């Protein structure tokens, strides 16, 4: 079986989030067979919901479709290192793997900051792959914040 990245689809979701005035983070969730079961971009402003991060929205949609709070065998692609809240949701949903693009030294919760999966309290530790299309993910975020500061 060969590796196929779905970061381009996550970047499409991130671009759509930016067009809505949201921080450009996008996520795509695949089931165990590799089929896309959910896609989302940040919607915290639109929904007036601080938990409406791309990862959370994708996990919610996939869980609703599966009729289960567990997504064993599922893989998440996200353009930015998940924050502590999203990392905890990834662990709770029992995702098999998370692939992310840009690192987030300020607010990340996987390789930086809280390092949620490194704690003994983590109920599940997914496989973690970082740096997938990192330059494209970073460029999108930098351009968005430069525009916001404009």
Secondary structure, DSSP 8 states (H G I E B T S, - for coil): ------HHHHHHHHHHHHHTTS---EEEEE-TTS-EEEEEE--HHHHT-TT--HHHHHHHHHHHHHTSS--TT-EEEEEE---HHHHHHHHHHT-SEEEEEE--TTT-SSSSTT-GGGSTT-S---EEE--TTHHHHHHHHHHHHHHHH-
